[in-house]
Amino acid sequence: MSSPWIAWPHGIDPAQLSRTLAAGHDAFVSTGVVERAIRPLVVDSWRRSLTSGVDPDCALPPVDLLDDTLRDYRDAHPLAAAMPVIRRLLVEDATDAGLIVAVTDAEGRLLWVEGESGLRSRAESMHFVEGASWDEAHAGTNAPGTSLALDHSVQIFASEHFARNVTPWSCSAAPIHDPGTGELLGALDLTGGDEVAAPQTLALVRATVAAVESELQLRRLRPHTRIARRHPAGAARLSVLGQDRAILAFPDRRMSLSARHSELLLLLTESPVGLSVDQLAVALHDHDGARVTIRAEMSRLRGAVADLRLDSRPYRLGNAPQTDVAEVRKALRLGDYSAALRAYRGPILPRSGAPGIVAMRDELHQRVRAAALFTRDPALLLELAESPAGRLDEELWRAGLAALPEDSPRRAGAVGHLAWLQHELG
C-alpha cells in the first residue's frame, strides 16, 4: 500500500496520472464531485482552499515582505542559521538539476527562493518569489502550504494544485521544527517538473530537514557565554512612553518594533511569570482567530528579538528588558516625584487600543498626574499640562496657574489656555 503523502507511487505512469488528476480537478471545481483517484488529503486541502476564497482559475499570492523589511525579517529568523546547510545539501544539486529550493516561515511566507535562474524567472509569473504568502489560504493547495497546514511532509503533483496556473509544477515539502521546543519554524520545499513528485525526492527533502534540525540543535547546545557577555540580563532597554512604536535598544544596536510587537513585548515584560495565548488574546482584544494570529506574531517576534530568549507555554522572556515605564514607577514608589515627571515622556503607546495596554497606560498616567498635583510645583504641573496627554486637562492647568507666582511670565499663557479650554469644552 502506497503512502498517502506520496503523490506519484512506483509503477504509475505520470502522464496518465496527470490526465486523471486534471479531470478530477475539473469535476471538483465545476460540480463539487470528488473522483476516487484524488488523494483524500488533497481533497481536504481543495476544500480548505475553496473555503478561503482562493480562485481556482488563477491564484496570485500577495507579496507581503519587500526589500529592507524582508531582509531584516529574514536575517532575524531562526532558519537563517540553517541556510548554509540547506545550500550545501540541496540548493547546489537542485540548481544543476534545474529545480527550485524554497524555505518558508511558519505562516507560509517564502523567505528564500534559490536554484536554477531560468526556472525562478518562470515561477515569478505565479508570485513564487521571496516575500510571497504561499499558505493554503492565499495560494491554495501546494506542497509548502499544505505541509504547514498538516504539519507533515507531503508531495503535490501537477493538477493536485488547487490553482490552475500552478498545475504545470510539482513540489515536495516538509515542515521544519525547533528541536528544543517542537515549535513549527517553517517548511523546506523543492519545486520543479513531474520528477519532483517521485518518492525519492520527498525522502531527500526529509533528510535535508533532519540535517537542518540537527544543526539547530547543535547551535542550541553550544554555550551561550558569547551572547551573554554581549547582552547580559537587563542590558536591553524598551522605550514605550510617548511613542506609537517601541524602541528596543541593546548596547550595540537599537530597533524600532512594529505596533503589534510593541504591544506584545511590553505585555510580556510586565508579566515575568508569562502569559498564555488566551491571556494575550484578552489583553489584545483580537478577532476570533486570535490564537492563530497571536502564535504567528509570537513566532515573528521570537525571530526579531532572539537575545531576549522568548519561551512558550506560557510565553515569557528569559532575558526581559528594562523599561522606561519601570523607571517612572520606581521614582513614584520612592516618592521622587520630580524624577518621575522628568522620566515620563508621555502616555504608553498612545495609539494602541489593546485593552491590556490601555489599562496600563491609564494607570500610569493617573499616578503621574496625581504626583504632579501633589507637588504643587508649577514647573512640573505645567510641563505635564503642556504635554499631548495634558492639553485638555483643565484641573492640571488650574493647579499650575494657581502655583505660579503673581509676576510669572507664564501666567498669561496659562490663563489663555484655560480660556481656550472653556471655549472648546464648554
Summary of the structure (lengths in Angstrom):
residues: 426
radius of gyration: 28.0
end to end distance: 81.1
largest distance: 99.5
contacts: 1392
relative contact order: 0.08
helix: 54%
strand: 14%
